[in-house]
Amino acid sequence: MKKTKGKQIGIIGLGSMGEALLRGILQTKLTGPGEIIVSDTSKERLNIVHREFKVTTTVSNREVVKSAPLILLAVKPQVASSVLTEVRPAMTQTKLFVSVVAGLPISRMVAGLGTQVKVIRVMSNAPALIREGATAMAPGKGVDDKELKKVQRLFEAIGRVVIVDERDMDAITGLSGSGPAYLFMVMESLADGGVRMGLSREVAMFLAAQTTLGAARMVLETGGHPALLKDKVSSPGGTTMAGLHELEMGGIRGAFISAVKAATERSEELGQTGRK
C-alpha cells in the first residue's frame, strides 16, 4: 500500500455514489488525487479506480479513517453498521464523518462511532453520476458552519445542494432519492405513447427525455410554479388539455403522492431496523 499520510478526504465504498463523488471532486479540482484515500472490499475494483484516478487505495476501512480528517461513507445500507463498528477505534473528535447511506440516521451513526464524533447525514440521487444530483444535507451536533460549507462544496461537485433538518430526510429519500426511478418510468411511458402513435423508438425516447429535461430546467431557471408553467402551454380546447384530462382521469397526481409516501415510510423502516 502506498503512503497514506497527509490525506484530506477518505471515501469508504466505491459503488456508484462513491465513484460519483470521487470523480466530481477530482474533475472540479477541489483537491488532487494525492490527497484522497479510498477503500472497498473488492481488490479488483480498487485496482481499476487506482489506474483511472491515481488515488491511494486500501481494503482497510479503518486505514481510511486514520488517514483523513474528512470521511465519506458510501456503502450499502445492510453493511453500514458493521463498517461503523470496524472504524470506531480510529475515530477522533477532530474528524468529520459524512454518510450517504440511505436510511442511516444520525443517531445510529453516533451510536456506532462514539458519542463525541461529528457527523453529517446526506441523501443524494442517481443523477449525481453525471454531476446533476439533487443532494440534501443534515448536520449533526457539533458541526460548525465552516465544516458544513466544506462538505457542501464537495457535493456541489456532483449537482445542487440543500441544507435541511434531519427530520425531513426520510421524505427527501422518498422524493428525490427515489424520484429518478419515477421519472424514468414517466419517460418510458411517454416514449411508449409516441411509438403507439407511429414514432420510431429512437425518436420517441429522445423526445421524451429531452422534454423532461427541458421542463425541469424551466422550473429551476425561471422559478415558476409548475402549475403556472403548465397553464402557459395548455390552450383552451387544445391538444395539451386533452392529454392532461386523460392523466387526471388516470389519477396521476395521487399515484405520485402515494409513491413518495410509500418510499418515505420504507426509509423510516430502514432507519429503525438497520436492515436493507
N, C-alpha and C positions, 0 to 999 in steps of 0.2 A: 504493500500500500504506500502511496505517496505521502509526502509531508502534509500534515493536517493543521498545523498551527497557523494563526493569522487569518482564519476564515471569517467571513462576515455573515453568511447565510447557509443554513443547513436545510436540506429537503429530505424528509423520510417518506419514501414511497414514490415510485416512478411510473405510475399508471398515467392515464390521460391527463388528469388535472396536475399531477406533479410535473409532468413533462411540459404542459402548457405554461405553468409558472416559470419553469427553468428557461424555456425558450423566450418568453416575454421579457424576463429580467435581462437576459443577455442581448436580445435584439434592441431593447431600449437603452442599453448600456448603463443601467442602474448600478451595476458592478461587473467586474470581469470574471472570467471562468476560474482564475486562480484564487478567487475569494469565496468560492462555493464548494460545498461538500454534499454529496447525495448518497443515500443508501436505498437498497432494495434487496429482496430475498433472492432474486434471480441474478446470478453472476453473468449470464448471457446478456440480460438487459443492461446491466451495469457496463459491460464492455461496449455495447452499442452506443450508450449515452456518452461514455468517455471518448470514444472515437469521434463522435459528432460534435460534442460541446467542449471537450478538453477540460472538464471539471474533475475534481477529485472524487473517487467513488469508494464505497466500502459496503460490506454486508452487515456491518455493525451499526445498529441504530444508536446505541449508546455513544459510539465514537462521533457521530454527527452532533449529538448534544454537547459532548465535551469540547468540540472544536469550534462551535459557532455561537454567538450571542443571540441570534435570531433563528428559530427553528420553525419550519413549516411542516405540519403533519398532513400527509395526503394518502392515507391508506384506506383500505376497505373498512366499513363500519364493524364487521364481525371480528376484526383483529385489533381494533383500536385499544381496547382495554389491556390486552397483553403487551402492546407496544408501550403504553404509558407505564406499566409496571416495570418493563425492561429498562426504560431510560431514566426512571425516577432517581437512581443513585447519582446520576450525572447532572441533575437539575440544581440550579442555584437561584438565589433571589435576583441576580443580575441578568438572567436570561429571560427572553420573551418567547412564549410558545404560542404558535398560531395554528389552529386546526381548520381544515376544510372538509372534515369528515361529517357526512350527513347524519343528523340525529344525535350528535355528541354534544351534550350541554356543558356549559362552563363548570357546573358543579361536579360532574364526573371527571372532567379534566383535572380540576383542583384536587379532588379526592385521590386520583391516580398518581399525580405528580408531587403533591405536597402542598400544605396549606399556604405557604408563603410565595408561591410562584405567580407570575403574571401571564395571563392567557388572553387570547382573542379568539372568538368563535366567528368563523367565516362561512358563508354559503355563496358559492359561485355556480355557474352552469356550463353546459356543453359548448356554447359559442366561445368560451374562453380559449378553445383550441385554435381559433382564428382571430384571437385578440378582440372579440366582440362580446365578451362575457358581461353578465349582469351580476354584480357582487355586492352582498350585504355584509357588514362587519359589526360585531357587537363586542365591545371591550369588557374585560373582566375587571375585578377590583385591583387597584394599584397601577393600572396602565395610564400613563400620562399622555398629554396631547402630542408631544414630540414623538413618542413611540407609536401612537395611533397613526399619525401622519406618515411616518416612515413605512408602516405596513400598507397604508392606503396607496402610497406611491407604487409599491410593488404590484398591487392588484390592478392599478390603473394601467399597468403594462399589458394587461390582458382584457381590458374593457372599461366599463364605467362602474363607479363605486358609490354606495350609500351607507351612511352610518346609522345604526338602529339600536333599539333596546333588545336585549336577548329574548324577551317575551314574544317578540314578533318573528323570531327566526323560523319557527315551525310553519307559520303561514307563508313566509318567504320561500321556504322549501317547496311548499305546495304550489306556489305561484310561479316563481322564476326558476327554481331548481328543477321542477318537473315540466315547466312550461314549454321548453323547446320540443318535447315529445308531442304535446298537444298541437303545437303549430306545425310540426312535421305531418301530423295527421290531417290538419286543415289543408296544407299544400297538396298532399297526396289526393285528397278528396276533390279539390278544385281541378287538379290535373285530370282526374278520372272523369269529371264532368266535361272538360274540354275534349277528351278522347271520345266520350259518348256522342258528342256533337260533331265529330268528324276531324278534330285536330290530330296531328301525329303526337305520339307520346313525348317525343323530344321537345317539340314546340310547346305543348301543353305544360310540361313540367317547368320549362324555362319561364313561361309567362306567370305561372302560379308562384314560383319562388321570387321572381323579380317584383311582382305585385305585392307580395307580403313584405319584402324588404323596403320597397318604396313607401308603403303605408306606414310602416314602423318609423321610418325616418321623418315622415311628415309630422307624426305625433311628437317626436323628440325635438325636431328642429323648429317647428312652429309654435310648440307649446299649446296647440289647440286641443280641445277635448275631442275624443274620438266620435262622440255623438254629433258634434258640430261639423267635423270633417266629413262624416258620413252623410249628413244632410246636404252638404255642398255638392256631392256627386249623385244625389238622388232627385232627379227631376220628377215632378208630378206626373203620374201615369206612365213613367218611363221604364226602361229595362231593369235598372238597378232596383227600383221599388218592387218590381215583380219578383226579382230574386230574393230581396230582403223579406218579402212576405212569406216565401216558402221556408226560409231559415227560421223565422219566428214561429211558423206553424210546426216546425220540427223541434222546437224547444231548445234552440242552440244556446240561448243565454243560461237557462237553467242547467244544461249539461255541463257547460264550462264552470259554472259556480260550484256544482256538485263535484267536479273533478278536483278543483282546488281544495275543497273541503275534505275530500277523501284522502288526498295526498298529505294535507296538513295533519290530519288525525293519525295517519301512518307514521309521520315524522315524530309526533308526540309519543307514539308507542315505542319507536326505536330508542328515543331518549330515556324512556322509563325502564326498558328491559335490557338495552345494550345489545340486542340481537339484530341480525340482518332482517 
